[in-house]
């Protein structure tokens, strides 16, 4: 989960196994070492707890889209019935049963569209440049942790990563 951020100096530690990476991240987090990101080719269960991530705000986009779709679908059906009245058999102009289908479809459609828009917005997509510190092995068979700190602390953090089981440590200039 890499977000757009200003370029800063960092150090990336590469790990062969995800459990070693998560344990190293737990230790670094407990030591309040610095800000970190976990880089992985697959979803890692437990990474959110290690990083202390908050719940995703995308659910609010879904709610907003669904409410907008509900209101828009209801306004579309009721408005057209009231604007062009067609009285058939003494039935009411605005009826819940036939309009409910259109309102339901608009609710689902707008909720889904807003969800995708919120996901793209909060994921920082599309990305046109590869993030600093990216290594091609991180999309295949290696796991990584990127630690952001001032230049004076990077040497100590690199040594600490090697102590915690990193196979390789690389410096990334910001």
Backbone as CSV, one residue per row, in Angstrom:
resi,resn,N_x,N_y,N_z,CA_x,CA_y,CA_z,C_x,C_y,C_z
1,UNK,0.820,-1.170,0.000,0.000,0.000,0.000,0.873,1.247,0.000
2,UNK,1.272,1.679,-1.135,2.086,2.889,-1.191,1.203,4.064,-1.561
3,UNK,1.310,5.108,-0.793,0.557,6.322,-1.063,1.495,7.371,-1.632
4,UNK,0.889,8.353,-2.282,1.703,9.457,-2.798,2.168,10.297,-1.632
5,UNK,3.431,10.553,-1.589,3.984,11.375,-0.533,5.209,12.070,-1.080
6,UNK,5.621,13.141,-0.444,6.832,13.800,-0.904,8.015,12.848,-0.782
7,UNK,8.937,12.965,-1.698,10.111,12.093,-1.676,10.939,12.394,-0.444
8,UNK,11.274,11.338,0.284,12.091,11.455,1.480,13.111,10.332,1.461
9,UNK,14.221,10.528,2.135,15.186,9.439,2.204,14.608,8.284,3.015
10,UNK,14.930,7.084,2.577,14.415,5.906,3.260,15.361,4.741,3.055
11,UNK,15.054,3.658,3.731,15.802,2.425,3.591,14.781,1.306,3.409
12,UNK,15.070,0.378,2.491,14.170,-0.732,2.196,14.875,-2.022,2.570
13,UNK,14.221,-2.822,3.393,14.731,-4.140,3.752,13.931,-5.210,3.038
14,UNK,14.619,-6.125,2.357,13.966,-7.214,1.626,13.999,-8.491,2.456
15,UNK,12.862,-9.175,2.509,12.715,-10.403,3.279,12.219,-11.516,2.362
16,UNK,12.632,-12.746,2.655,12.195,-13.890,1.860,10.857,-14.432,2.344
17,UNK,10.551,-14.259,3.631,9.328,-14.818,4.201,8.487,-13.716,4.838
18,UNK,7.171,-13.861,4.698,6.267,-12.836,5.217,6.216,-12.833,6.739
19,UNK,6.327,-13.995,7.383,6.263,-14.017,8.841,7.454,-13.309,9.472
20,UNK,8.625,-13.423,8.852,9.811,-12.715,9.354,9.626,-11.209,9.168
21,UNK,9.068,-10.831,8.030,8.796,-9.404,7.768,7.827,-8.835,8.802
22,UNK,6.729,-9.534,9.056,5.743,-9.025,10.000,6.312,-8.937,11.414
23,UNK,7.133,-9.892,11.802,7.755,-9.840,13.123,8.719,-8.657,13.217
24,UNK,9.501,-8.429,12.157,10.420,-7.285,12.135,9.636,-5.975,12.208
25,UNK,8.531,-5.898,11.483,7.710,-4.685,11.510,7.105,-4.469,12.899
26,UNK,6.694,-5.560,13.556,6.163,-5.437,14.924,7.220,-4.879,15.873
27,UNK,8.436,-5.405,15.759,9.523,-4.957,16.631,9.831,-3.489,16.368
28,UNK,9.931,-3.104,15.100,10.224,-1.711,14.762,9.111,-0.778,15.219
29,UNK,7.882,-1.245,15.103,6.750,-0.422,15.549,6.777,-0.257,17.078
30,UNK,7.109,-1.346,17.786,7.185,-1.281,19.246,8.306,-0.352,19.696
31,UNK,9.380,-0.285,18.915,10.499,0.595,19.240,10.249,2.028,18.800
32,UNK,9.119,2.266,18.141,8.788,3.591,17.597,9.951,4.097,16.731
33,UNK,10.452,3.204,15.886,11.630,3.529,15.087,11.360,4.698,14.140
34,UNK,10.344,4.577,13.328,10.034,5.624,12.355,8.765,5.232,11.608
35,UNK,8.410,6.054,10.638,7.273,5.740,9.779,7.675,4.623,8.822
36,UNK,6.749,3.689,8.572,7.086,2.554,7.713,5.927,2.181,6.811
37,UNK,6.288,1.485,5.729,5.316,0.896,4.819,5.744,-0.528,4.540
38,UNK,4.767,-1.411,4.430,5.052,-2.800,4.093,4.786,-2.967,2.610
39,UNK,5.731,-3.575,1.903,5.644,-3.798,0.466,5.541,-5.303,0.236
40,UNK,4.478,-5.732,-0.454,4.237,-7.158,-0.594,3.572,-7.460,-1.932
41,UNK,3.908,-8.607,-2.531,3.242,-8.992,-3.781,1.848,-9.568,-3.549
42,UNK,1.533,-9.944,-2.325,0.230,-10.531,-1.989,-0.303,-9.843,-0.732
43,UNK,-1.611,-9.909,-0.493,-2.136,-9.342,0.751,-1.577,-10.095,1.961
44,UNK,-1.154,-9.365,2.959,-0.611,-9.962,4.176,-1.613,-9.772,5.308
45,UNK,-2.115,-10.878,5.823,-3.023,-10.811,6.961,-2.209,-10.459,8.194
46,UNK,-2.626,-9.433,8.873,-1.912,-8.980,10.051,-1.102,-7.717,9.806
47,UNK,-0.914,-7.334,8.555,-0.124,-6.131,8.258,-0.841,-4.868,8.739
48,UNK,-2.158,-4.860,8.649,-2.911,-3.680,9.094,-2.758,-3.448,10.587
49,UNK,-2.758,-4.542,11.361,-2.580,-4.387,12.806,-1.181,-3.901,13.131
50,UNK,-0.199,-4.423,12.398,1.191,-4.019,12.651,1.374,-2.539,12.348
51,UNK,0.802,-2.076,11.253,0.960,-0.682,10.849,0.014,0.256,11.597
52,UNK,-0.988,-0.305,12.252,-1.955,0.539,12.955,-2.849,1.299,11.995
53,UNK,-3.248,0.648,10.915,-4.067,1.297,9.896,-5.485,1.542,10.398
54,UNK,-6.065,2.613,9.925,-7.447,2.938,10.243,-8.358,2.300,9.203
55,UNK,-9.655,2.190,9.511,-10.587,1.655,8.512,-10.614,2.541,7.271
56,UNK,-10.890,1.930,6.163,-10.894,2.639,4.890,-12.039,3.647,4.819
57,UNK,-11.780,4.840,4.289,-12.848,5.830,4.136,-13.716,5.577,2.905
58,UNK,-13.425,4.535,2.143,-14.182,4.264,0.924,-15.640,3.945,1.240
59,UNK,-15.907,3.396,2.400,-17.285,3.062,2.764,-18.179,4.298,2.809
60,UNK,-17.615,5.462,3.121,-18.412,6.689,3.124,-18.774,7.115,1.701
61,UNK,-17.893,6.831,0.757,-18.218,7.097,-0.648,-19.372,6.208,-1.089
62,UNK,-19.344,4.954,-0.652,-20.422,4.028,-0.995,-21.750,4.523,-0.431
63,UNK,-21.738,4.937,0.821,-22.964,5.447,1.446,-23.469,6.694,0.729
64,UNK,-22.565,7.617,0.421,-22.972,8.842,-0.274,-23.555,8.523,-1.650
65,UNK,-22.922,7.606,-2.374,-23.430,7.221,-3.688,-24.784,6.546,-3.602
66,UNK,-24.958,5.673,-2.610,-26.234,4.984,-2.459,-27.347,5.965,-2.101
67,UNK,-27.070,6.899,-1.208,-28.090,7.887,-0.848,-28.422,8.794,-2.025
68,UNK,-27.393,9.176,-2.772,-27.630,10.003,-3.951,-28.425,9.227,-5.000
69,UNK,-28.094,7.960,-5.191,-28.841,7.123,-6.141,-30.285,6.935,-5.720
70,UNK,-30.500,6.732,-4.415,-31.868,6.590,-3.908,-32.668,7.857,-4.168
71,UNK,-32.092,9.004,-3.795,-32.800,10.274,-3.995,-32.996,10.563,-5.478
72,UNK,-31.968,10.291,-6.269,-32.085,10.548,-7.710,-33.091,9.635,-8.381
73,UNK,-33.099,8.363,-8.006,-34.074,7.428,-8.583,-35.492,7.784,-8.205
74,UNK,-35.674,8.176,-6.947,-37.010,8.579,-6.509,-37.440,9.865,-7.207
75,UNK,-36.533,10.834,-7.324,-36.868,12.087,-8.002,-37.175,11.854,-9.473
76,UNK,-36.440,10.967,-10.102,-36.656,10.667,-11.518,-38.044,10.067,-11.742
77,UNK,-38.390,9.053,-10.967,-39.673,8.379,-11.180,-40.851,9.231,-10.726
78,UNK,-40.758,9.773,-9.532,-41.883,10.576,-9.019,-42.031,11.862,-9.821
79,UNK,-40.919,12.469,-10.173,-40.975,13.709,-10.940,-41.593,13.512,-12.314
80,UNK,-41.210,12.430,-12.980,-41.785,12.197,-14.315,-43.271,11.850,-14.218
81,UNK,-43.672,11.138,-13.168,-45.099,10.813,-13.010,-45.917,12.057,-12.694
82,UNK,-45.359,12.958,-11.904,-46.087,14.181,-11.564,-46.078,15.191,-12.709
83,UNK,-45.017,15.163,-13.498,-44.913,16.106,-14.609,-45.815,15.689,-15.772
84,UNK,-45.906,14.389,-16.002,-46.761,13.855,-17.067,-47.779,12.908,-16.443
85,UNK,-48.804,13.425,-15.809,-49.766,12.557,-15.118,-50.545,11.679,-16.101
86,UNK,-50.609,10.395,-15.744,-51.374,9.438,-16.540,-52.173,8.598,-15.540
87,UNK,-53.396,8.994,-15.324,-54.228,8.335,-14.331,-54.870,7.121,-14.987
88,UNK,-54.578,5.947,-14.403,-55.112,4.694,-14.943,-55.821,3.958,-13.817
89,UNK,-57.107,3.735,-13.959,-57.864,2.924,-13.006,-57.916,3.510,-11.614
90,UNK,-57.732,4.817,-11.445,-57.831,5.444,-10.147,-56.644,5.188,-9.237
91,UNK,-55.544,4.678,-9.788,-54.353,4.406,-8.982,-53.604,5.708,-8.713
92,UNK,-52.860,5.772,-7.586,-52.118,7.012,-7.280,-51.003,7.243,-8.299
93,UNK,-50.683,8.516,-8.502,-49.619,8.853,-9.456,-48.262,8.376,-8.959
94,UNK,-47.975,8.632,-7.707,-46.696,8.230,-7.125,-46.963,6.999,-6.267
95,UNK,-46.453,5.872,-6.750,-46.693,4.602,-6.075,-45.359,3.943,-5.748
96,UNK,-45.259,3.394,-4.573,-44.003,2.811,-4.119,-43.630,1.548,-4.896
97,UNK,-44.571,0.710,-5.172,-44.271,-0.592,-5.763,-43.605,-0.505,-7.140
98,UNK,-44.171,0.160,-8.126,-43.496,0.181,-9.427,-42.237,1.042,-9.441
99,UNK,-42.221,2.078,-8.614,-41.044,2.953,-8.599,-39.895,2.341,-7.800
100,UNK,-40.219,1.406,-6.926,-39.198,0.794,-6.080,-38.092,0.109,-6.854
101,UNK,-38.428,-0.494,-7.977,-37.422,-1.193,-8.783,-36.401,-0.197,-9.328
102,UNK,-36.858,0.901,-9.872,-35.947,1.898,-10.431,-35.118,2.550,-9.329
103,UNK,-35.743,2.839,-8.193,-35.017,3.423,-7.065,-33.937,2.454,-6.584
104,UNK,-34.270,1.172,-6.494,-33.306,0.158,-6.056,-32.122,0.081,-7.026
105,UNK,-32.392,0.052,-8.303,-31.319,-0.049,-9.300,-30.430,1.191,-9.253
106,UNK,-31.008,2.360,-9.125,-30.210,3.590,-9.030,-29.369,3.608,-7.758
107,UNK,-29.912,3.101,-6.659,-29.159,3.033,-5.410,-27.928,2.154,-5.570
108,UNK,-28.110,0.972,-6.124,-26.994,0.038,-6.318,-25.984,0.605,-7.315
109,UNK,-26.455,1.160,-8.414,-25.562,1.686,-9.445,-24.705,2.835,-8.920
110,UNK,-25.323,3.808,-8.293,-24.562,4.949,-7.790,-23.636,4.544,-6.648
111,UNK,-24.088,3.625,-5.788,-23.224,3.132,-4.718,-21.983,2.458,-5.275
112,UNK,-22.145,1.641,-6.308,-21.005,0.958,-6.920,-20.064,1.942,-7.614
113,UNK,-20.614,2.896,-8.336,-19.772,3.875,-9.035,-18.987,4.737,-8.046
114,UNK,-19.620,5.168,-6.983,-18.925,5.976,-5.981,-17.869,5.150,-5.248
115,UNK,-18.127,3.851,-5.055,-17.139,2.982,-4.422,-15.877,2.893,-5.270
116,UNK,-16.037,2.689,-6.550,-14.876,2.600,-7.448,-14.137,3.936,-7.476
117,UNK,-14.872,5.039,-7.536,-14.226,6.353,-7.546,-13.462,6.599,-6.244
118,UNK,-14.046,6.249,-5.108,-13.365,6.410,-3.823,-12.138,5.525,-3.713
119,UNK,-12.235,4.310,-4.224,-11.090,3.403,-4.213,-9.943,3.967,-5.032
120,UNK,-10.224,4.424,-6.226,-9.176,4.994,-7.079,-8.572,6.245,-6.450
121,UNK,-9.402,7.066,-5.852,-8.924,8.296,-5.224,-8.001,7.993,-4.046
122,UNK,-8.408,7.114,-3.153,-7.630,6.851,-1.942,-6.453,5.903,-2.184
123,UNK,-6.468,5.170,-3.276,-5.324,4.318,-3.611,-4.265,5.105,-4.381
124,UNK,-4.594,6.333,-4.762,-3.640,7.149,-5.506,-3.440,6.656,-6.928
125,UNK,-4.491,6.102,-7.495,-4.388,5.563,-8.851,-5.001,6.537,-9.839
126,UNK,-4.572,6.575,-11.038,-3.469,5.800,-11.603,-2.121,6.415,-11.242
127,UNK,-1.114,5.591,-11.187,0.260,6.052,-10.944,1.000,6.024,-12.264
128,UNK,1.609,7.118,-12.586,2.324,7.202,-13.848,3.829,7.041,-13.671
129,UNK,4.288,7.101,-12.421,5.706,6.894,-12.141,5.846,5.825,-11.077
130,UNK,6.896,5.056,-11.174,7.163,4.039,-10.164,7.694,4.736,-8.919
131,UNK,7.227,4.294,-7.773,7.611,4.912,-6.506,9.090,4.687,-6.223
132,UNK,9.746,5.644,-5.573,11.141,5.427,-5.190,11.234,4.240,-4.235
133,UNK,12.258,3.455,-4.400,12.445,2.298,-3.545,11.822,1.035,-4.085
134,UNK,11.148,1.125,-5.234,10.525,-0.061,-5.803,11.594,-1.008,-6.319
135,UNK,11.415,-2.269,-6.039,12.303,-3.318,-6.522,11.422,-4.336,-7.220
136,UNK,11.830,-4.808,-8.380,11.014,-5.753,-9.150,10.742,-7.036,-8.373
137,UNK,11.622,-7.397,-7.459,11.411,-8.620,-6.673,10.217,-8.491,-5.729
138,UNK,9.826,-7.260,-5.412,8.685,-7.052,-4.525,7.354,-7.364,-5.201
139,UNK,7.345,-7.575,-6.492,6.138,-7.991,-7.195,6.154,-9.479,-7.487
140,UNK,7.190,-10.165,-7.050,7.311,-11.592,-7.323,7.377,-12.430,-6.072
141,UNK,8.588,-12.560,-5.526,8.777,-13.522,-4.442,9.417,-12.936,-3.190
142,UNK,9.488,-11.638,-3.048,10.101,-11.025,-1.868,9.118,-10.067,-1.204
143,UNK,9.355,-9.849,0.073,8.554,-8.926,0.869,9.488,-7.842,1.367
144,UNK,8.951,-6.662,1.593,9.818,-5.575,2.018,9.153,-4.661,3.018
145,UNK,10.020,-3.940,3.718,9.560,-2.884,4.606,10.393,-1.655,4.291
146,UNK,9.713,-0.530,4.079,10.394,0.725,3.770,10.255,1.644,4.967
147,UNK,11.399,2.080,5.479,11.436,2.936,6.664,11.838,4.344,6.252
148,UNK,11.040,5.326,6.629,11.301,6.719,6.298,11.871,7.416,7.525
149,UNK,13.007,8.061,7.356,13.633,8.784,8.465,14.611,9.798,7.892
150,UNK,15.184,10.586,8.774,16.212,11.527,8.357,17.484,10.786,7.954
151,UNK,18.316,11.441,7.181,19.539,10.805,6.680,20.444,10.295,7.805
152,UNK,20.437,10.984,8.942,21.330,10.606,10.043,20.900,9.289,10.705
153,UNK,19.626,8.908,10.597,19.133,7.683,11.238,19.135,6.483,10.319
154,UNK,19.325,6.682,9.017,19.196,5.581,8.070,20.207,4.462,8.321
155,UNK,21.428,4.817,8.683,22.461,3.800,8.925,22.051,2.887,10.080
156,UNK,21.557,3.466,11.158,21.126,2.668,12.310,19.922,1.795,11.962
157,UNK,19.007,2.333,11.166,17.836,1.553,10.759,18.218,0.405,9.841
158,UNK,19.196,0.626,8.964,19.663,-0.436,8.072,20.285,-1.570,8.885
159,UNK,21.085,-1.233,9.885,21.678,-2.258,10.743,20.598,-3.017,11.509
160,UNK,19.589,-2.289,11.974,18.505,-2.936,12.729,17.715,-3.895,11.838
161,UNK,17.489,-3.515,10.572,16.796,-4.408,9.644,17.583,-5.694,9.427
162,UNK,18.891,-5.585,9.288,19.719,-6.780,9.111,19.666,-7.666,10.356
163,UNK,19.633,-7.062,11.539,19.514,-7.832,12.779,18.191,-8.575,12.845
164,UNK,17.137,-7.979,12.281,15.803,-8.570,12.345,15.542,-9.577,11.233
165,UNK,16.528,-9.861,10.380,16.372,-10.925,9.392,16.246,-10.500,7.949
166,UNK,16.526,-9.256,7.643,16.451,-8.818,6.243,17.591,-9.452,5.441
167,UNK,17.278,-9.912,4.236,18.308,-10.483,3.366,19.191,-9.398,2.767
168,UNK,18.547,-8.294,2.444,19.240,-7.206,1.767,18.637,-5.882,2.215
169,UNK,19.478,-4.862,2.286,19.022,-3.529,2.664,19.511,-2.558,1.594
170,UNK,18.576,-1.712,1.101,18.943,-0.719,0.096,18.538,0.663,0.586
171,UNK,19.391,1.643,0.262,19.095,3.032,0.578,18.378,3.651,-0.598
172,UNK,17.390,4.488,-0.294,16.616,5.174,-1.340,16.742,6.660,-1.085
173,UNK,17.258,7.367,-2.068,17.361,8.814,-1.956,16.019,9.441,-2.294
174,UNK,15.655,10.436,-1.542,14.369,11.088,-1.742,14.340,12.012,-2.838
